Amino acid sequence: MNLPSRVAATLFLAVLLGGGGYWAGTNNLGSILGIGPAEKAFATPIAQKAVPVGAIIYYRHPDGLPQFSSGPRDANDGRPFVSVRASEDVSFDDKENASSSTKTTDAALPVPSHKGRILYYRNPMGLPDTSKLPKKDSMGMDYIAVYEGEQAGSSTVKVSLGKLQRTGVKTVIAGMAGVGRKVQIPGTIVLDERRVSIISMRTDSFLDEVASVTTGDRIAKGEKLFRFYSKDIATAASEYAASRSSDDAGPALRLRNLGVPQEVIDTISKTRQVPASMTYTSPRDGVVLERVATAGMMAKPGDVLFRIADISNVWVVADVPEYDLASVRIGAPAEVKIRSLPGRTFEGTVDLVYPDVNMQTRTTRVRIELPNPDGVLLANMYADVEIEAGIQGPVVAVPNSAIIDTGDRQVVFVDKSEGRFEPKDVKLGMRGDDLTEIRRGIAAGDKVVVSANFLLDAESNLNSALSAMTEEAKP
């Protein structure tokens, strides 16, 4: 080919290539072929990007839209979905967020997951809804990935530090302590049966004179009650007065057997004379509960003439419900408040638990002994009683708020550190005002949840249900 022909061919080829480049540029042929400005300028060399490794987890939309697929799939414009492998970051940002951080994502190396294989994704609001693929709920919240091992035990709960702070989870250490509580019950003041005296004669007697004391009067020991004459007592007194020695036990014993007070016997021994009538004195300090004696009456053996009660000590009888009996013990301290004596509190101890249960009220009476030196406590007064019940010795105990009682089972959540909480079925003992005895399930030193444990329980139940669903879905 001569020189003019070669020049003409060169000019034709240049015009053809220039026109073709202009047409390719105006028709976005480079974008269609996947050639962009970054590739042309080698801003991010391919050799610097980490190569994804691991199995293909799912496929995502090529433009970063929140569309995913478990298998190969094409977008609406015909482009194939992009595979996402196990070592790649999983991002659910929408298109706008993804486009604004493209440079950062492309420049950063993928962070491999150290949590294990993802089993499924669960609803972020705790609803019983799972997915094998990443997705968002109706409010745009990402479903939470559940990794292999996190469902171990099917009920263990794992919570992030930020979520722990937001939900207000608090823990305490289970320790050895006494478990106590106050049983509040109504009661009534009654007289001490051991301090009631009945005055009666042991032989036929005539009452010559009766002291001016009536029912309700307070009387002192040794104070005169009445004077009497008895034929049998007079005969025994004459024999005693005529005896050669005051140490003769026979006549004196007979007088004592006839109920003659020791003061009268001593007087006969000194004077050697038998009085026409004898004086009967009060055997104790107390209150006259009953007076039957009348001047001139004849008293038969056993007739009640006076009834006197010592009220320096009284009883409070209270009704304890049957379900509280196990926590009430003899010797337990008690506080008694009298409704007619506001502002005053009396302290006593449980003296007796009666050995029967009332069939109608299903309660058992307990007796509390109270000192009454000033005599303000009167029989049949109403009282409000608080008995210190419970276990005094140290036992494994947790705060009451740590226990979730469903009726069928009792659960305590134990903090396993690093945001993991494990539910423990426990057997309860005594329940106190603040603490509850744990007989089985946890030990002293375990860290238990005392706040927001109902949220953990809901999470644990959800994990159990999801674990069961996952097991059923396996081939």
Stockholm file with secondary structure:
# STOCKHOLM 1.0

chainA/1-475         MNLPSRVAATLFLAVLLGGGGYWAGTNNLGSILGIGPAEKAFATPIAQKAVPVGAIIYYRHPDGLPQFSSGPRDANDGRPFVSVRASEDVSFDDKENASSSTKTTDAALPVPSHKGRILYYRNPMGLPDTSKLPKKDSMGMDYIAVYEGEQAGSSTVKVSLGKLQRTGVKTVIAGMAGVGRKVQIPGTIVLDERRVSIISMRTDSFLDEVASVTTGDRIAKGEKLFRFYSKDIATAASEYAASRSSDDAGPALRLRNLGVPQEVIDTISKTRQVPASMTYTSPRDGVVLERVATAGMMAKPGDVLFRIADISNVWVVADVPEYDLASVRIGAPAEVKIRSLPGRTFEGTVDLVYPDVNMQTRTTRVRIELPNPDGVLLANMYADVEIEAGIQGPVVAVPNSAIIDTGDRQVVFVDKSEGRFEPKDVKLGMRGDDLTEIRRGIAAGDKVVVSANFLLDAESNLNSALSAMTEEAKP
#=GR chainA/1-475 SS CCHHHHHHHHHHHHHHHHHHHHHHHHTTHHHHTTCCHHHHHTSSCGGGSCCCCSCEEEEECTTCCSCEESSCCBCTTSCBCEEEETTSCCCCCCHHHHHHTHHHHHHSCCCCCCSCCEEEEECTTCCSCEESSCCBCTTSCBCEEEETTTTTTTTCEECCHHHHHHHTCEEEECEEEEEEEEEEEEEEEEECGGGEEEEECSSCEEEEEECSCCTTCEECTTCEEEEEECHHHHHHHHHHHHSSCTTCHHHHHHHHHTTCCHHHHHHHHHHCCCCSSEEEECSSSEEEEEECCCTTCEECTTCEEEEEECCSEEEEEEEEEGGGGGGCCTTCEEEEEETTSTTCEEEEEEEEECSCCCTTTCEEEEEEEEECTTCCCCTTCEEEEEEEEEEEEEEEEEEGGGCEECSSCEEEEEECSTTEEEEEECEEEEECSSEEEEEESCCTTCEEEEESHHHHHHHHHHHHHHHHHHHHHCC
#=GC SS_cons         CCHHHHHHHHHHHHHHHHHHHHHHHHTTHHHHTTCCHHHHHTSSCGGGSCCCCSCEEEEECTTCCSCEESSCCBCTTSCBCEEEETTSCCCCCCHHHHHHTHHHHHHSCCCCCCSCCEEEEECTTCCSCEESSCCBCTTSCBCEEEETTTTTTTTCEECCHHHHHHHTCEEEECEEEEEEEEEEEEEEEEECGGGEEEEECSSCEEEEEECSCCTTCEECTTCEEEEEECHHHHHHHHHHHHSSCTTCHHHHHHHHHTTCCHHHHHHHHHHCCCCSSEEEECSSSEEEEEECCCTTCEECTTCEEEEEECCSEEEEEEEEEGGGGGGCCTTCEEEEEETTSTTCEEEEEEEEECSCCCTTTCEEEEEEEEECTTCCCCTTCEEEEEEEEEEEEEEEEEEGGGCEECSSCEEEEEECSTTEEEEEECEEEEECSSEEEEEESCCTTCEEEEESHHHHHHHHHHHHHHHHHHHHHCC
//
